[in-house]
């Protein structure tokens, strides 16, 4: 499969979008789940504390009757169905009262509608709540095959905090909470997917616009290089304000300059061909006249007057030829000026291509700076991870210290009870710090992975820019070839100018010799021998003129062939 510029642009834009969207979904899901669980824990704690307060408002101690019923003063907890059912109806949570490790009263019921009573609490719960006297939260409490979030609060005898006589449980089905989390996550995923699709469509449209514009510009350049100067450029490309618009306007300017220069060269070449033909005819006529003069020299005594007339006519013809040579010389000067203009336009084209190369280098430097900034981000993330690990270590040490403090407070008895409460709160704070540190480390790891993918994408982007520089270099070589052809044409034009100067010198010499021959014919017939010598010299001069005229015509033919490559 051909990996075109359009596909590279789309891939360079869509791949970071996919990575960013996946990262957002993962981070949002993690944060949302933790937040909901914390909120559930707080709600369960509030319900458990409220249930405990409802029981504690009855005056008296907790005790167990002979029939197994549990009382709080004059209130029979074993028959408090109305209380637990009311709490469940108001809060939506199941509550249970434990005396020791046994369920005495609960709002939870099995599939048949019977209350789940009599079963003991688990060992871990008994150790945390009944033995250590601590509150306890769990996300994996099983009742009659259903998994609950549960919060346990220890219950003490009135006026004492020595050893819990039981505990109060508040629980909520885990499946309901998970459904809420899943609905929120699905909403986030849908929003991210929609944004990614919209961005991908926008990138695709932009990539199509860029590649189509580049292909049209390349096609126009190819047509101009093949000799078609009548190609019509797309007005939309000329109105663009970006680099593609600059390229299109540069090609359009080159096309206009070439049309103007080639048109001037064609006109000058046509004029040059006409002048060379006229000069050739005049040379032939003059050569024939000289032949007649030579014949007249054999009968000089009979045709002296006719010779004078022939010389006069020859002089007129030479003067006409001189006028033609002068006009041809002016046309050659105009042709040389047009050639200089054409060379100047070529130099402007080379400067434009050099500017385009400079723009491409600036883009490459910008991408390199982005890659360097990404590397700095990686370094900062590493520092954050090290700090998180340091916080985790401090949290672990703090947890150990709080545990030791709780042990010492327990040994101190009633005097260390307040210190035990503070130690318990410090331990909770250490556990929360340790958990937060773990979350930070997971987020930093995710950030590092995303940064590494971004670095890889930057490397691919630099490869695309290198390929673009290769295309610019190829275009520059094509323009250099065109400039070489133009320089050859300029050299031909300058050769025409040199030939015209030589022709002008030859014309002056011919006029001088014809004037001398006319004076000799008019002064005396006795100067026949001198006139014969002058005629021979003039004949040699006209042979040189014929040679020069042939060279001029050949040069004009070569120039016409060179510019015939272009269609106007």
N, C-alpha and C positions, 0 to 999 in steps of 0.2 A: 504494500500500500504506500502510495506516494505521500510523504509527510510534508504537505504544503504549508505556506506561511499562514493561511487562514486557520488550519488545524492547530498550528503551534500557538497562535494568538488565543484561540478558544481554550486550548488545554492549559495555557499559562494563567488564564483568568478563572476557569471553572475548577481546576484542582485546588487552589487555595480556598475557594468558596466551599467545596466539599469538606476539606479539612476543618475549616472554621465552623461550618454548620455542625459537623460531628462533635467537635470540641464543645460547642455551646450546648448541644443536647446532653452530652455526658455530664458536663459541669452542672447544668440546670437540674438534671435528674438527681444528681448526688445531693446538691444543696436542698432541693425541694423535699427529697425523701427525709433528710436529716431534720429539716425544719418541721415537717409534719409529725415525725416521731417525737420530737421535743414538745410539740404542742399537745400531742396525745398524752405524753407523760405528765405534763402540767395539769391537763384536765383530769386525768385519773387520780393524780395526787390530791387535787381539790375535792373530788368526789369522795375519796377514801377518808380524808381529814374531816369532811362534813359529816360522813356517816359515823365516824368515831365520836365526833362532838355530839351527834344526836343521841348516841348511847350514853356518853359521859354526863349529859345534862340530868340524868336520873341520880338522885342522891343515894349513896350507899356503895358498898363494895361489891365486886364481882364474886359470885360463889356458885358452886354446883350443888344442887339439891340431891336428895337420895334417889329420886326417880330419874336422875340424869339431866334435868332441866337446868339451864344457866340463867341466873338472875343478876340484875344490877339494882341492888336495893330491893324495891318492891316491883320492879319492872322485869317481866319474864322475857328474856331475849330469845329463848327458844320458840316463842310464839309471836315474834315481831314481823310476821309476813307483810302486814300492811305497810310498815316502815320501809322495808327493802323494796317492795313493789312500787311504792310511791317514788322512791329515789330513782329506780330504773325508768319509770315513766317520765320523770322530769328531766333526767340527764341522758337517757339512752344507754346507760352503762349498768352492767350487772355488779352487785355488791354482795359480799359474803362476810359473816362474822365467824372468826375462828376462836374457839376456847382451847388454848394450847395449840395443837396441830390439827384438831378436828373441826370440820365444818358444822357449825351449830345452826346457822340460818343463812339462806342465800336466796337471791332472786333468780339465779340461773336454773333452768329446767331442761330435762331431757326431751327426746322426741315425743314421749308419751305425755308430757306435761307435768311430770313429777320433779320435785326440787332435788338438786344434786347435793344431798346431805350425807354426812358420815365419813366420807373419804378423807384421808389425811393429806396434809400439804407435803411437798417434796422436801428432800433432805437439805438442798441448797437454801430453800426458803426458810426452813427451820433454823439453819445455822445463822443466816444473815439477820433475821427478824427476831426470832425467839431467844436465841443464844446471845447475839451481839446487840440486840435492841436497836437495830438500824432500819430505816425505811429502805425498800427494795423495789426496783422496777425491772421487769422482764418482758421481752418481746416474743416469748415462746411458752406460754402457759396453755396446757391442754386440759379441756373440760369436756367430757363426753365426746371426744374425737374432734372437737373444734378448737382451733388455735386462737388464743387471746393475747392482747397486750394487757399486762397486769401490774398494779401498784399495791404494795403491802405497807401498812402503817402499824407499828407495834401498839398494843393496848396495855396500859399499866393500871395497877390499883390506884384509887384516888389518893393523891397526896404522896405517892412514891414513884421513883424512877429506877428502882433496883433491877427488877427482872420482869419482863413482859409476861402477862398471864394469857395473852392471846394476840390476835391481830385482825385488822380489817382489810379486806381486799376489794379493789375496784377494777373491773376489767371491761375491755371492748374488743369485739371480734376483729381479728387482724385482716380478714378478707375485705371487710368494708373499707378499712383505711387504705389497703392496697388499691382498691378500685378507685378511690379518690386520687391517689398518686398517679395511677395509670392514666386517668382522664386528663390530669394536668399535663403529664408528659406527652400524651398524644396531641394535645393542643399545641404544645411547644414544637413538637416534631412537625406538625402540619404547617405552622407558621414558617419554620426554618426552610422546609421543603418548598413552599410557595415562593419565599424570597429568593432561594437558590434558582428556581426555575425562571423567575422573572429576570434575575441578573444574567443567567445563561442565555436567555433569548436576546437580551440587550447586547451582550458580548458578541453573540453570533451575528446579529444585524450589523454591528460596528465592524466586525472582521470581514463580512461580505462586502460592505461598502469600501473598505480599504483595499481589499484584493481586486475588486472589480475596477476601481479607479487606477490601480497600478497596472493591471492588464491592459486597460484602454491606453494609458500613457505609453506602455511598452509597444503596443501595436502601432501607435502613431509614430514613434521613433523609428520602428522597423520600416514603415512605409516611406518615411523621409529618407532613411539610409538607402532604400532601394531605388530612389530617384523620383518618387511621387511627391511633388511639392504642392499638389492640390488637395492634400488630405485636410478634412474639416475637423477641427478639434471640438470636443464636447464643452459647451459653455459652462456646464456645472463644474467641471474640473478647473476651468480658468477662474471661477469665482471662489474656490476653496481658499481658506486662510491658513492651511497647514502646509507641511513639506510637500505633499502631493500636488497641491495647488502651485507652489513655487516651481516644482519640476515641470508641470504642464505649461506654466507661463514661460519658462525658459525655453522649452521645446517650441512653443509658438513663436517666440522672438527669433529663435534660430531659423525656423521655417520662413518667416517674413524676410529676414536678412538674406537668406539663400535665394529666395525668389527675386529679390531686388538685384542682387549681385549677378545671378545667372542671366536675368533679363538684360542687364546692361552689357554683359559679355556677349550675349547673342546678337544684340544690336550692333555692337562694335565689330563683331566677327563678320556679320553680313556686309557692313560698310567696307571692312578690310578686303573681303573677297571681291566686292565690286570694284574697288580701287585697283586691286592687283590685276583684275581682268582688263580694266581700262588701260593700265600701264603696259600690259602685255601687247594689247592691240596697237597702242601708240608706238611701242618699240618696233613692232613689225612694220608699221607704216613708215617709220623713220628709216628702218633698214632698207625697205624697198626704194625709198627716195634716194638713199645714198647709192643704191645700184644704178638708178637712172642717171645720177650725177656722174658716176664712173663711165657710163656709156656716152654721156655727153662730152666727157673729157677726150674721148677718141675723135670726136668731131668738134673740137673746141672752136675751131675757126668758123664753123657754120652755126653754132648754137650758143654763143656767149651770152646773148641776151636771155635765152630760155634758161640758161644755167642760173643767171641772177634771179629770175622769177622762182625757179625751183628752190634756190637757197632761201628766198624770202618765205616761201610756204613752209619749208623745213623749220625755219626759225619760229614761225607761228605755232607749228605743232609742238616744238620743244617747250615753248612757253606754256601752252595748254597743259602739257605733261607736268611742267613745274608746278602749275596751280593744283593739279590733282595730287601731286606728291605732298604739297603743303597741307592740303586738307586731310590727306591720309595720316600725316604726322600728328595733326591735332587730335584725330580720332584715336591714334595710338596712345597719346597722352591721357585722354579721357579713360581709355581702357585700363591704363596703369593705375589711375586714381580709383577706378571701381575695384581693381584687384586689391589695393590697399584697404579699402572698406571691408571687403570680404574677409581679409586676414584679421582685421580688428574684431569683426563679429565672431570669428573662430576663437580668438583670445578670450572674449567675454564668456563664451560657452565653457571654456576650460576653467575659468574662474568660478562659474556657477557650480560645476561639478566638484571643485575643490571645497566650496562652501558646504555642499551636501555631505561630503566626506567628513568635514569638521563637525556637522550636526550629529552624524552617526557616532563619532568618537565621544561627543558630549553625553549622548544617551548611554553609551557603554560605561563611562565614568560614573554616571548617576546610579546605574544598576550595581556597580561595584561598591558605591557608598552604602546603598541599601543592604547589601550582603554584609558589609562591615558592621552596620548598626544591628543587624540580626545576630551577629556573633557577640556583640556587646550585651544584647538581651539575654543570650544563653548564659553569659558569664554572671549577669545579675541573678538569673534564676538559680544558678549553682550556689550563689551566696545565700539566697533565701532558703534553699534546702539545708545548707549547713546550719543556718540560724534555727531552722525548724527542728533539726536533730538536737541542737543544743538545748532548745526549750523542752524537748521530750525528755532529755536526760535530767534536766532540773526538775521536771514534773515527777519523774520516777523517784528521785531522791527525796522530794517533798512528800510523796506518798509514803515512803518508808519512815520518814521522820514523824508524819502524822500518826502512822500506825503505832510507832514506839510511844508517842505521846498518849495515845488512847490506852495502851497497856499500862503505862505509868499512872494514868488518871484512874483506871480501874483499881489498881493497887491502892491508890490513895483513898478510895471509898467515897464517902459523901463529900469530902473536901475537894476532891478532884473532879466532881461532876461537871461543873462549868467549864473546866479546862478540857474535859472529854468532848463536850459539845463543840468547842472551838476546833479541837483536833479533827473532829468528824467533818466539819465544814471545810477545813484545810485539805483534808483527804479528797473530798468531793471536787474542790477546786483543782487539785493536782490531776485527778482523773479527767476532768473536763479539758484541762490544758494539754494533757497527753493526747486526748482524742482530737482536739483542734490541731495539734502539731501534726498528727497523722494525716488529717484532711489537707493541711497545707502542703505536705510532702507529695501527696497524690496529685494535687493541682499543679505543683511545680514540675513533676515528672511529665504530666500531660503537656504543659507548656513547652518543655524541652523537646518532646517528640514533635510537636507542631513546628517549632523553630527549625528543627533539622529538616523537616519536609520543605519549609519555606526556602532554606538554603539550597536544597536540591533544585527547587523551581527556579531560583535565581541563576543557578548554573545553566539550566536549559535556556533561560532568557538570554544569557550572554552568548550561547551558541547561536541563537537566532540572529543576534546583532552581528556576529562574525560573518554569518552567511550573507546578511544584508551588505556588509562591507565588500564582500567578494563581488556581489552584483554591481555595486557602484564602481569597483575597479574595472570590471568588464565593460561597463558603459564608458568609462574614461578611456579605455583602449580603443573603443569604436570611434569616439570623438577624435582621438589622436590620429587615427587612420584618415578620417575626413580632413583633418587639418593638414596632413602630409599631401593629400591630393590637391588641396587648395594652394599650398606652397609651390607645387609643381606647375599649376596653372599660372600662378603669379610669375614664375620664372619664364614661362613661355611668353607671357605678355611683355615682360621686360626685353626679351630677345627681339620681339617685334619692334619695340621702340628703338633698339640699337640698329636694326636693319633699316628702319626709316631714316635714321640719321645718316647712315652710309648712302642711302638712295638720294638724300638731299645734296650730299657732297658731289655725288655723280652728276646730278642735275645741273649744279652750278658749273661744273667743268664742261658739260655738253654745251651749255649756253655760251660760255666763253669761246669755245671752239667754233660754234656756228657763227657768232659775231665776227670772229677773225676771218672765217671763210667768206662771209658776205662782203667784208671790206676788200678782200683780195679780188673778188669777182667784179666789184664796182670800180675799183681803181684801174685795173689793167688786165687785159686778156693775157698779157705776157707773163702774169704770175700763175699760169696754169700748173706748172710743176709744183709750186708751193701749195696750191689748192689741192692737188692730188695727194700730197703728203698729209695735209690736214684732214682730207676725207678718209684716208686710211686710219689715221689716229682716231677719228670720230667713229669709224666702224668698230674699232676695237672697244671703244667706250660703250657703244651700244650692245656689244656682246656681253660686256660686264653687267649692263643694265638688265639684259635678258636673264642672266644667271641670278641676279639679285631678285628680279621679279618672280622667278620660279621658286626660289627659296622662301620668299614672302608668302606665296600662294600655298606652298606645302605647310608652312607654319600655321596659316589660317585654317587649313583643312584639319590639322591635328587639334587645334583649339576647338573647332566645331564638333569634332568627335568626342572630346572630353566633356563638353557641356551638354551634348546630346543625351547623356545618361539621365538628365533631369527632365521631368515632365512638368510643364507649367500651364 
